[in-house]
Structure formats: C-alpha cells, structure tokens
C-alpha cells in the first residue's frame, strides 16, 4: 500500500535517471537548467493551485472531476489519500512540459528543467504530506504549515504556494501571518 501511495518518490527519480542516461555528457549548463526547473516548479505549483484546482466549472462532469482532483482535499485535509498527487495527473503534465522545453530550447534543457521540476514536485509532495499529517510546527515546516492552513481554514483566496510564497508575493495573494496561523494576520 505504501509503495502505491508514495509512487512519485520512486517513479520520478527513476524517470530522472533514465533522462540523465540519454545525455551525451553532463555539462555545467545542466545545473542552470535544473535551477530554472525548480523555479518553474514553484510557478506551476502556484498557477495550478490558484487557477486550476480552485476553478469551479459550470459543466457538472468537469465540476465533479475538479472536486475529485482537489476540492475533496479541502474537505478532508487529513485524509492521506487526498494529499498526494496521483501519477496519472502529473505524468501527462510532465510530458507536455518536457516536449515544450525540448522544442523551444533542446533536449539538454528539457532534461535539466524536468529534473528541477521533479525535484521541486517531490519536495512539494513531502512538505504537503508532512504539513497535513505531522504535529511538528517549528522551523520552515511550521511556516509552510501556517501559510497552507491559512489557505485551508481561513481564506482560500490567499497562500496558494505550499513550498514557497514567492508567487503569492509577486501576484498579490501573499499574506503576512502571525504565529497563530493568520488570525492576527496583517
């Protein structure tokens, strides 16, 4: 059961290793593409959470799909089966992103960007899981928990970034939170 629940944590490293093997050589340029991939992940995390996961479409079938995709998570935030992203969602998005980068900037760029995106994604998965299922509240995880719980339990129009507030800050959905999780937020 755990192998299935945490499939991303073995699937994406295996895919990443396979992509690295396709490169003729490892160059320092790859590190730059990888960093761009991590930054790209933070933007994808924000955009998907804000504009896709919280979209409520008029079409009933699409609305039910969206509820299954994310809104059930808001309804049952401590349910383990509602916390992690299923591969049948993340793999097609990865394929489209990889193809787009490969066409625009080449194979090495696509490999580097995907490695960074997947590293960011796996960090997101680990943080999101820990935020919802652990009791720890100190350090960076505690700050991430306050932002995310503000989004969940106070106002879901703010704090879309789970791992980073960068795009919330840039795009106007940042909230400065007090230590109580936002009840005295400014």
C-alpha positions, 0 to 999 in steps of 0.5 A, spaced: 500 500 500 505 504 501 509 503 495 502 505 491 501 511 495 508 514 495 509 512 487 512 519 485 518 518 490 520 512 486 517 513 479 520 520 478 527 519 480 527 513 476 524 517 470 530 522 472 535 517 471 533 514 465 533 522 462 540 523 465 542 516 461 540 519 454 545 525 455 551 525 451 555 528 457 553 532 463 555 539 462 555 545 467 549 548 463 545 542 466 545 545 473 542 552 470 537 548 467 535 544 473 535 551 477 530 554 472 526 547 473 525 548 480 523 555 479 518 553 474 516 548 479 514 553 484 510 557 478 506 551 476 505 549 483 502 556 484 498 557 477 495 550 478 493 551 485 490 558 484 487 557 477 486 550 476 484 546 482 480 552 485 476 553 478 469 551 479 466 549 472 459 550 470 459 543 466 457 538 472 462 532 469 468 537 469 465 540 476 465 533 479 472 531 476 475 538 479 472 536 486 475 529 485 482 532 483 482 537 489 476 540 492 475 533 496 482 535 499 479 541 502 474 537 505 478 532 508 485 535 509 487 529 513 485 524 509 492 521 506 489 519 500 487 526 498 494 529 499 498 526 494 498 527 487 496 521 483 501 519 477 496 519 472 495 527 473 502 529 473 505 524 468 501 527 462 503 534 465 510 532 465 510 530 458 507 536 455 512 540 459 518 536 457 516 536 449 515 544 450 522 545 453 525 540 448 522 544 442 523 551 444 530 550 447 533 542 446 533 536 449 539 538 454 534 543 457 528 539 457 532 534 461 535 539 466 528 543 467 524 536 468 529 534 473 528 541 477 521 540 476 521 533 479 525 535 484 521 541 486 514 536 485 517 531 490 519 536 495 512 539 494 509 532 495 513 531 502 512 538 505 504 537 503 504 530 506 508 532 512 504 539 513 497 535 513 499 529 517 505 531 522 504 535 529 511 538 528 510 546 527 517 549 528 522 551 523 520 552 515 515 546 516 511 550 521 511 556 516 509 552 510 504 549 515 501 556 517 501 559 510 497 552 507 492 552 513 491 559 512 489 557 505 485 551 508 481 554 514 481 561 513 481 564 506 482 560 500 483 566 496 490 567 499 497 562 500 496 558 494 504 556 494 505 550 499 513 550 498 514 557 497 510 564 497 514 567 492 508 567 487 503 569 492 508 575 493 509 577 486 501 576 484 498 579 490 495 573 494 501 573 499 499 574 506 503 576 512 501 571 518 502 571 525 504 565 529 497 563 530 496 561 523 493 568 520 488 570 525 492 576 527 494 576 520 496 583 517 
